Amino acid sequence: MSDDGVGVRVVQRLAAGYRFPPGVSLLDGGTLGLDLLPRLEGVERLLVVDAIDSREEPGTLVRLSGEEVPVALATRLSPHQMGLKDLLAVADLQGNCPAEVVLVGVQPACIEMGMELSSAVGGRFDELTQRVLDELAAWGVEPLSC
């Protein structure tokens, strides 16, 4: 779905370019929704990377945290975002919601069928990836370049 695949692409770039310390997992959650529930057990911090409808200009980078995350996911771009909102709600009910949830994302220009990122989102891809690395660094996670 073109720009909706930006999170997957960031995860792929991080997996190919960095080695992460024990206790840090990269995961393409895709459309798994509630199937990811067991993966949240024992997770203290969750960083989500995705296209998000922030009602800004295409390519605008966004950082949301805490209660802002489920509110932002109420306007979904794709089925997996509703799954993520449900996932966080059920994890919270079970007492397994991470203490800190951050969403780093970008306003998409195009969510039509396709494999390529739009120029608006593709042009911000490196900066989005760096913001993810910066967020991890703020949490004390310093991956090693491969």
C-alpha positions as CSV (number, residue, x, y, z in Angstrom):
1,M,0.0,0.0,0.0
2,S,2.8,2.4,-1.0
3,D,3.4,4.9,1.8
4,D,1.7,2.6,4.4
5,G,4.7,0.3,4.0
6,V,7.2,2.9,5.4
7,G,7.4,1.3,8.9
8,V,8.3,-2.1,7.4
9,R,11.0,-0.5,5.3
10,V,12.5,1.3,8.3
11,V,12.6,-2.0,10.2
12,Q,14.2,-3.7,7.3
13,R,16.9,-1.0,7.0
14,L,17.6,-1.2,10.8
15,A,17.8,-5.0,10.6
16,A,20.2,-4.8,7.7
17,G,22.4,-2.0,9.0
18,Y,22.6,-2.5,12.7
19,R,23.2,-5.0,15.5
20,F,21.0,-4.4,18.5
21,P,21.9,-5.3,22.1
22,P,20.1,-8.2,23.9
23,G,16.6,-7.1,25.0
24,V,15.9,-5.1,21.9
25,S,13.8,-6.8,19.2
26,L,12.9,-5.6,15.7
27,L,9.5,-6.8,14.5
28,D,7.4,-6.2,11.4
29,G,4.0,-6.5,13.0
30,G,2.3,-6.1,9.7
31,T,-1.4,-7.0,10.0
32,L,-0.9,-9.4,12.9
33,G,-2.9,-7.3,15.4
34,L,-3.9,-9.3,18.5
35,D,-1.6,-12.2,17.4
36,L,1.2,-9.9,18.7
37,L,-0.2,-9.9,22.3
38,P,2.3,-12.5,23.6
39,R,5.2,-10.4,22.2
40,L,4.2,-7.6,24.6
41,E,4.6,-9.6,27.8
42,G,7.5,-8.1,29.7
43,V,8.1,-5.3,27.2
44,E,8.9,-2.0,29.0
45,R,9.1,0.3,26.0
46,L,7.4,-0.1,22.6
47,L,8.5,2.0,19.6
48,V,6.1,1.8,16.6
49,V,7.1,3.1,13.2
50,D,4.3,3.7,10.8
51,A,2.5,6.0,8.3
52,I,0.0,8.0,10.4
53,D,-2.7,10.4,9.4
54,S,-1.7,13.5,11.3
55,R,-3.7,15.8,9.0
56,E,-0.4,17.5,8.0
57,E,1.3,17.9,4.7
58,P,2.5,14.6,3.1
59,G,6.0,13.8,4.4
60,T,5.5,15.5,7.7
61,L,7.3,13.5,10.5
62,V,5.3,12.9,13.7
63,R,6.2,11.7,17.2
64,L,3.4,10.7,19.5
65,S,3.6,9.1,22.9
66,G,1.4,7.8,25.7
67,E,-2.3,8.5,25.3
68,E,-1.7,10.3,22.0
69,V,-0.9,7.0,20.3
70,P,-4.4,5.3,20.6
71,V,-6.1,8.6,19.8
72,A,-4.1,8.9,16.6
73,L,-4.9,5.4,15.6
74,A,-8.6,6.1,15.8
75,T,-8.3,7.5,12.3
76,R,-6.9,4.5,10.6
77,L,-5.1,4.3,7.3
78,S,-5.2,0.5,7.0
79,P,-6.5,-2.6,8.8
80,H,-3.2,-3.1,10.8
81,Q,-3.6,0.2,12.6
82,M,-7.0,-0.8,14.1
83,G,-5.2,-4.0,15.1
84,L,-2.5,-2.0,16.8
85,K,-5.1,0.1,18.7
86,D,-6.9,-3.1,19.8
87,L,-3.6,-4.8,20.7
88,L,-2.6,-1.9,23.0
89,A,-6.1,-1.9,24.6
90,V,-6.1,-5.6,25.3
91,A,-2.5,-5.5,26.6
92,D,-3.6,-2.8,29.0
93,L,-6.5,-4.8,30.2
94,Q,-4.2,-7.7,30.8
95,G,-1.6,-5.6,32.6
96,N,0.9,-6.2,29.8
97,C,0.9,-2.8,28.1
98,P,4.4,-1.3,28.0
99,A,5.0,1.5,30.4
100,E,6.1,3.7,27.5
101,V,4.7,3.6,24.0
102,V,6.0,5.9,21.3
103,L,4.9,6.2,17.7
104,V,7.3,7.7,15.2
105,G,5.7,8.2,11.8
106,V,5.1,10.1,8.7
107,Q,2.1,11.6,7.0
108,P,1.5,9.6,3.8
109,A,0.9,11.0,0.4
110,C,-0.4,7.8,-1.1
111,I,-1.9,4.6,0.3
112,E,-3.0,3.1,-3.0
113,M,-1.8,-0.3,-4.1
114,G,1.8,-0.2,-4.9
115,M,5.3,-1.1,-3.6
116,E,7.0,2.3,-4.0
117,L,7.0,5.1,-1.5
118,S,5.8,8.5,-2.7
119,S,8.4,11.1,-3.3
120,A,7.1,13.0,-0.2
121,V,7.6,10.0,2.1
122,G,10.6,8.6,0.3
123,G,12.3,12.0,0.6
124,R,11.9,11.8,4.4
125,F,12.9,8.2,4.8
126,D,16.4,8.7,6.0
127,E,15.3,11.3,8.5
128,L,12.5,9.0,9.8
129,T,15.0,6.2,10.3
130,Q,17.3,8.6,12.1
131,R,14.5,9.7,14.4
132,V,13.9,6.1,15.3
133,L,17.6,5.7,16.1
134,D,17.5,9.0,18.1
135,E,14.5,7.7,20.1
136,L,16.3,4.5,20.9
137,A,19.4,6.4,21.9
138,A,17.2,8.5,24.3
139,W,16.2,5.1,25.9
140,G,19.9,4.1,26.2
141,V,19.9,1.8,23.2
142,E,23.0,2.2,21.0
143,P,23.0,-0.2,18.1
144,L,26.3,-1.1,16.4
145,S,26.5,-0.4,12.6
146,C,27.1,-3.6,10.5
